[in-house]
Amino acid sequence: MPRRDQSQHLGEPDLKLGGLQLWVHGLENPGAEDPSDLDWLRATVRCDAEGASVHVHGAFLTAADISGFGRRCRALHDGMLATATLEPYEPALRIDLRRVDRLGHFVAQVDITPDHLAQSHRFEFELDQTDLPGLARGCSAIVARLPRRDSGDGKPACVSEPASIVPCVDVDQPGWLQLRRMLWPQDTAEAHRAEMATLLARPESRCQFVACDGEGRAIGLVEASIRTDFVNGTTTSPVAFVEGLIVATEFRRRGHARALVAAVEGWARRRGLTELALDALLGDKASLDVHRALGFEETERVVYFRKGLAHEP
């Protein structure tokens, strides 16, 4: 990405958070046919603190990232979430908002990475609850002004309205149980709930994310773990492993699975892991095709055998 500071003559930023300013200039690929390609935005981010000023310019975030961050800011303001995160697939920018007390005070941690191989910067700013509605409105305004395109049926359609990806933090999280039962229908609700409680008790090695649509309905789920045993096809240990991934049928082919996997990738990178793996049944062509489309490469094929052992009288 260009390192020349592009922010000197850009006017008022679209988002401002402490010393961070973000300008969105428009779509990177306005003629793209694939909705996931259409979502990429050209943007400039600049962060200033005492003794430091860092900027990045390029296509490092999407309309999905902006829209989801706005919804999470609203949920954080309303007490529905404990944190709100902007975590694009590209590592150039990450924002974490965290409540620090019951008086409405927050800390914003901003990570800017102009060059992920050689350069990374972290800033912290103090906020209060009154800053959150403005952030949410700013995100909505960015998405609202993006150009519309023909949806194929003669009606205008906005740039794809993305799901909001939120971590599972409670056994009673709306939709988590229902989506789990779609993934693993052989288990009872009681068995699922017991396992969900176990997963929540192991945040150092397990993660779960739910995708919610604009009305707050849970439409997708991913669960992942850190595996320390040998994982076929990988070259390092430990590795992150997708234990389950599902998107409700009517919401597929809209980029939600990609967003869920991206959330797991971010979780794994923050723990220093360098590989993400999963498995699928050989005969499940649809699943194999989806995983390839999400950027996974097939490493090897394995057939498992078993033999029952009869006990001697």
C-alpha positions in Angstrom: 0.0 0.0 0.0 1.3 3.5 -0.7 2.9 5.1 2.3 2.6 8.7 1.2 0.2 10.5 3.6 -3.1 10.9 1.7 -4.9 12.6 4.6 -3.7 16.1 4.5 -6.4 17.5 2.2 -9.3 15.1 2.7 -11.6 17.3 4.8 -13.7 16.0 7.6 -13.2 12.3 8.3 -16.1 9.9 8.1 -15.2 8.3 11.5 -13.2 9.9 14.3 -12.2 8.0 17.5 -9.7 9.7 19.8 -6.7 10.3 17.6 -7.9 8.1 14.8 -9.5 9.4 11.7 -10.9 7.4 8.8 -11.9 8.5 5.4 -13.8 6.3 2.9 -13.4 7.4 -0.7 -15.6 4.9 -2.4 -15.7 1.4 -3.9 -12.4 -0.2 -5.0 -14.1 -2.3 -7.7 -17.4 -0.7 -8.6 -18.0 -2.9 -11.6 -17.3 -6.2 -9.8 -19.8 -9.0 -10.4 -19.0 -10.9 -7.2 -20.7 -9.2 -4.2 -17.7 -10.0 -2.0 -15.4 -8.1 -4.5 -17.9 -5.3 -4.8 -17.7 -4.6 -1.0 -14.1 -3.5 -0.9 -13.6 0.1 -0.2 -10.8 2.6 -0.9 -10.0 4.3 2.4 -7.4 6.3 4.3 -6.8 5.9 8.0 -4.6 8.1 10.1 -3.8 7.8 13.8 -2.1 10.5 15.9 -0.7 10.4 19.4 2.0 12.3 21.2 5.2 11.6 19.3 3.7 9.5 16.6 1.5 9.7 13.4 0.8 6.7 11.3 -1.3 6.4 8.2 -2.4 3.7 5.7 -4.2 4.2 2.3 -5.7 1.5 0.1 -8.4 -1.2 -0.1 -8.1 -2.7 3.4 -11.7 -2.9 4.6 -15.2 -3.6 3.2 -18.7 -2.3 3.5 -19.4 -5.4 5.6 -16.6 -4.4 8.1 -18.1 -0.9 8.4 -21.7 -1.9 8.7 -20.9 -4.6 11.3 -18.8 -2.3 13.4 -21.6 0.2 13.4 -24.1 -2.4 14.7 -21.7 -3.6 17.3 -21.2 0.0 18.5 -24.9 0.3 19.0 -25.1 -3.0 20.8 -22.1 -1.9 23.0 -23.9 1.4 23.8 -27.1 -0.5 24.7 -25.3 -2.9 27.0 -25.9 -6.0 24.7 -22.1 -6.5 24.1 -19.1 -6.1 26.2 -16.8 -5.2 23.3 -17.1 -3.9 19.8 -14.5 -4.7 17.2 -13.6 -3.6 13.7 -11.4 -6.4 12.3 -11.1 -6.4 8.5 -9.7 -9.4 6.7 -6.7 -7.4 5.7 -4.5 -6.7 8.8 -3.9 -3.0 8.1 -6.4 -1.8 10.7 -8.1 -3.2 13.8 -10.2 -1.3 16.4 -11.2 -2.8 19.8 -13.6 -0.9 22.0 -13.9 -2.2 25.6 -16.0 -1.1 28.5 -13.8 -0.5 31.6 -16.4 0.4 34.3 -20.1 0.8 34.9 -19.9 4.6 34.5 -19.8 4.5 30.8 -16.0 4.7 30.3 -14.4 2.8 27.5 -10.9 2.1 26.1 -10.3 2.1 22.4 -7.3 0.0 21.3 -6.2 0.8 17.7 -3.7 -1.4 15.8 -2.4 0.0 12.5 -0.1 -2.2 10.3 1.2 -0.4 7.3 3.5 -3.4 6.5 2.5 -6.7 8.3 6.0 -8.1 7.8 8.0 -5.1 9.2 5.8 -2.5 10.9 2.9 -2.5 13.4 1.7 0.3 15.7 -0.7 0.3 18.7 -2.6 3.2 20.2 -5.0 3.5 23.1 -7.6 6.2 23.6 -10.2 6.8 26.4 -13.8 7.2 25.4 -17.1 7.5 27.1 -20.6 6.2 26.2 -21.6 9.4 24.4 -19.0 8.7 21.6 -20.7 5.4 20.6 -23.8 6.7 18.9 -21.7 9.0 16.7 -19.6 6.1 15.6 -22.6 4.1 14.7 -24.2 6.9 12.8 -20.9 7.5 10.9 -20.8 3.8 9.9 -24.4 4.0 8.6 -23.7 7.1 6.7 -20.7 5.5 4.9 -22.8 2.5 3.8 -25.8 4.6 2.8 -23.8 6.7 0.4 -22.2 3.8 -1.5 -23.5 3.5 -5.0 -26.3 1.1 -5.8 -26.4 -1.4 -8.6 -28.9 -3.4 -10.5 -29.9 -6.5 -8.6 -30.7 -8.5 -11.8 -34.5 -8.1 -11.5 -34.6 -4.5 -12.6 -34.7 -3.2 -9.0 -31.8 -1.2 -7.5 -29.9 -3.0 -4.8 -27.5 -1.6 -2.3 -24.0 -2.9 -1.9 -24.5 -6.2 -0.1 -25.8 -5.7 3.4 -23.4 -7.8 5.5 -24.1 -9.9 8.5 -22.7 -8.7 11.9 -20.2 -11.3 13.3 -20.4 -11.5 17.1 -18.7 -13.9 19.5 -20.8 -16.3 21.5 -20.5 -15.3 25.2 -23.5 -17.0 26.8 -25.2 -20.4 26.5 -28.5 -18.6 25.9 -27.1 -16.5 23.0 -29.9 -16.2 20.5 -29.5 -18.7 17.6 -26.4 -20.5 18.9 -28.3 -23.6 20.0 -30.5 -23.7 16.9 -27.6 -23.5 14.5 -25.7 -26.1 16.5 -28.6 -28.5 16.2 -28.6 -27.9 12.4 -24.9 -28.8 12.3 -25.1 -31.8 14.6 -28.7 -33.0 14.7 -27.8 -36.3 16.4 -27.3 -34.6 19.7 -30.0 -33.5 22.2 -30.5 -29.9 23.2 -29.3 -30.8 26.7 -26.1 -32.3 25.3 -25.5 -29.2 23.2 -26.0 -26.9 26.1 -23.6 -28.8 28.3 -21.0 -28.7 25.5 -21.6 -25.0 24.9 -20.9 -24.3 28.6 -17.7 -26.2 28.4 -16.6 -24.3 25.3 -17.2 -20.9 27.0 -15.1 -22.0 29.9 -12.1 -22.5 27.6 -11.6 -19.2 25.8 -7.9 -19.7 25.5 -8.4 -22.7 23.1 -12.0 -22.4 21.7 -13.9 -19.7 19.9 -17.5 -19.4 18.6 -19.0 -16.7 16.3 -22.6 -16.2 15.2 -23.5 -14.2 12.1 -26.6 -12.0 12.6 -28.6 -10.2 9.8 -29.8 -6.6 10.0 -32.8 -7.6 12.1 -30.6 -9.4 14.7 -31.5 -13.0 13.5 -28.7 -15.6 13.8 -28.1 -16.9 10.3 -24.7 -18.5 10.6 -22.2 -20.1 13.0 -18.6 -21.1 13.1 -16.8 -22.9 16.0 -13.1 -23.4 16.1 -10.4 -24.8 18.4 -6.7 -24.9 18.9 -5.5 -28.4 18.2 -2.1 -29.5 19.7 -2.3 -33.0 18.3 -1.2 -33.8 14.7 -3.6 -32.4 12.1 -3.3 -34.1 8.7 -1.9 -31.8 6.0 -0.5 -29.1 8.3 3.2 -28.3 8.9 3.1 -26.6 12.3 1.7 -27.3 15.7 -0.5 -26.1 17.3 -3.0 -25.1 14.6 -6.4 -23.5 14.5 -9.1 -25.9 13.4 -12.7 -25.2 12.2 -14.9 -27.7 14.1 -18.1 -26.6 12.5 -19.4 -24.0 9.9 -23.0 -23.4 8.8 -25.1 -20.7 7.2 -28.8 -21.0 7.0 -29.9 -22.1 3.5 -31.7 -18.9 2.5 -28.7 -16.8 3.4 -26.0 -18.7 1.5 -23.8 -17.4 -1.3 -23.8 -13.9 0.2 -20.3 -13.9 1.8 -21.4 -14.8 5.3 -19.4 -18.0 5.5 -16.3 -16.0 4.4 -17.0 -13.4 7.1 -17.3 -16.2 9.8 -14.1 -17.8 8.7 -12.3 -14.4 8.7 -13.3 -14.0 12.3 -11.7 -17.3 13.2 -8.6 -16.3 11.2 -8.3 -13.1 13.2 -8.7 -15.0 16.4 -6.0 -17.5 15.4 -3.6 -14.8 14.2 -3.9 -13.0 17.6 -2.7 -16.2 19.2 0.4 -16.5 17.0 -1.0 -19.4 14.9 0.0 -19.6 11.2 -2.3 -22.3 9.9 -6.1 -22.9 9.8 -7.4 -26.4 9.0 -10.7 -28.3 8.7 -12.0 -31.5 7.4 -14.9 -32.7 5.3 -16.4 -36.0 4.1 -15.1 -37.2 0.8 -18.6 -37.5 -0.7 -19.8 -34.1 0.3 -19.0 -32.2 -2.9 -20.9 -29.1 -1.8 -18.9 -28.8 1.3 -15.6 -29.4 -0.5 -16.5 -26.7 -3.1 -17.4 -24.2 -0.3 -14.1 -24.8 1.5 -12.1 -24.3 -1.7 -14.0 -21.1 -2.4 -13.1 -19.9 1.1 -9.4 -20.2 0.3 -8.6 -23.6 1.8 -6.5 -26.0 -0.2 -6.9 -29.7 -0.2 -3.9 -31.4 1.4 -4.6 -35.1 1.5 -7.4 -37.7 1.5 -7.7 -40.3 4.3 -10.0 -43.3 4.7 -10.6 -44.4 8.3 -11.1 -48.1 9.2 -12.3 -49.8 12.3 -12.5 -53.3 13.5 -14.6 -54.5 16.4 -12.9 -56.6 19.1 -14.9 -59.5 20.4 -14.4 -60.3 24.1 -13.5 -63.9 24.9 -15.8 -65.6 27.3 
